[in-house]
């Protein structure tokens, strides 16, 4: 049997006829909707590479069955830049070299945007490190990530910043 | 078709911010925008029409044979197309167990029913969907005839390997070590254990393979495209040109994607079996077996020193392990060839064979485990001599390479010690351990370690073109695994052609391009960079020849004075007001473009006369909870000298990443192997601990200036691996300084610190 699923993905309503209830949100995005920005690093919720926002909250898309988010609003890395303009977090990741291989980067950025929504302006590096510790980076770009998020937070809260 | 980085303009302007031009400039990553928008395409992101999904079933025993698979149950599952087992696996042109040279590693390609390590592929299920393939693999419910495995260094028969690392001798000595130890005033003898480690790149090995007519079209991550293409061509009896591999981005490699691995070939076989394109992606757990790891070591160091503390002898012995069916021996002792001066040095090895996948290169292979043991032992000797650990290292500073006696091509290590110590605030460190506390009562300790890594060069080729419109094209099949190849090579390419970086199309990441060698041994930038440098020079020479021989050119007759290329123009070296654009030269000659080729190798007349290494000094602070033993590396400062720095922005990131690997080596990562079953018990990212952001609060890397006239014409040494060395030992030594407990087992278990 097929299951009908309606989602708003990056501002666009999508109706999917799902032939299999085992499909995770991550596999739905990657293998059926062609949105491959979110990455599969572990499929166990241990690395954070698949982080997306569901109704504004960070989730590990690999641990989320697609059918459980019927009716939700999903924001992926592909929907973050608007009208050809990078989001301040994205621009700050480039400026501070907050990545190397780039595989964890979509998850890091979505997690950072989610964290800002949860916590408000982020000036304390320790708070940033703690709040992003669900997102592994094996290349070890953590220093740049922390600086990038701090800088972007300043810009978003209207206090300037260097990015 | 070549891979060109699609850089698009955004509202912020150019996709990368430029702060000047080319080599030496902190240019941001040219692939940065692709990576922060999710537009960078990694292998598993591809979904060609007609794609089928493959899932591997892997062995749950470490030794024995597969006695049965419920193929019928898997095939009965809706969506399953086929189950590939030894019974129906398509034929190969080459035995996967054939070994024609030491770096042709044996693979498990369903050649028989034998199991030689846990997580070995034993079948592949191909289905219409990923979900069906995964379920199908589970339904195979394998039965085994299991045998008792050899799982740890304590198991099995000890032997001396014929060679270690990349062909290094298993026993090498200079001077009389036994006499040096016998006559010493101070002696240290200590044994250090390092565990098996797994690369755990964030991107699991993945392949999308499609047979096209008589050829193969592949997306898969590779640190060595030409070698991978050759290996695939050999296995399938194809001409190398019939195999096209795209690998524009790797989601990390760290050595695990240097050699083509068995599962990647299984993806190609699955595509052949079902006659459709197939995607095969490893699960995280499946990466603990068929794609390499760092072998465990048990290292014994025997040091002697005279009354002043000068080393009289160093014996560094390593016991390590390879698999039962192939050879790779972690060359941990070899770091003692280079670092500290001693009139007598011996490095030796022995090994056992375990029922594991074959160990392989992992970031700083040999150097990483060797360095933590050597730096710990040197620290123990400094303490035995009652000396400050930094002063002790300076006392035993090697002015020439101790084992070979050769002069160093360059060595700014003294400056690294000085700048690092000043920045860290080393002065005033109390000599005695367990004497510093912070305001919360946590024990505080400071440690230092010396970093070193060889400056290697391999072979590579590149092609460069200048077109009539004044733009340049530079091609080499380079690999970007995060180190910044797209950016650093474009910088070198632009300088080689005398063009602005935005006037050069740099193409890489595809097996059809000239062989860029491997992204390994910290040698990629130097190796492929020199090929680019030569290719660019060949183009400029051709242009100069056209201009200087043409009386209509302002450069006519420049001859011996020569010309220089800058900003898209050729200028007379003796009078830079006289020159003309590349376009003008090509216009007049009626040529659409000029081409040049370049290559590089570890050659040159003086290549063997020098010891060539990058160096560094790492200072670490740790805090230890005296009641719980919990350790945190609170502060690290590394100062590194690695010749000419192509891009300080990217090089800093390489150092910081390496230093985090050092912290991880000392405090976090370890594969726990069950001695009864030979299985890795923590084959996931929850229990195999790699550092998270909160584990590394404060890191700083200092780029110490160094010019090296000998390593290559560009003066480039490698930076990708050196950060691991020195750092691990510095953290371990800081733990001793904080607690007074010398732990010789890594990662340091917290229970060892509760006294």
Interface residues (C-beta under 8 A of the other chain):
Chain A: X19 X20 X22 X23 X27 X30 X31 X34 X35 X36 X37 X38 X39 X40 X41 X42 X43 X44 X46 X47 X49 X76 X77 X78 X80 X81 X83 X84 X85 X86 X90 X91 X93 X94 X95 X97 X99 X100 X101 X102 X103 X104 X105 X106 X109 X125 X126 X128 X129 X130 X132 X133 X134 X135 X136 X137 X138 X139 X140 X141 X142 X143 X144 X145 X146
Chain B: X10 X11 X12 X16 X17 X28 X29 X31 X32 X33 X34 X35 X36 X37 X38 X39 X40 X41 X42 X44 X45 X47 X53 X129 X130 X131 X132 X135 X200 X201 X202 X203 X204 X249 X250 X251 X252 X253 X254 X281 X283 X284 X480 X481 X482 X483 X484 X649 X650 X652 X653 X654 X656 X657 X658 X659 X660 X661 X684 X685 X686 X690 X691 X692 X693 X694 X695 X696 X697 X699
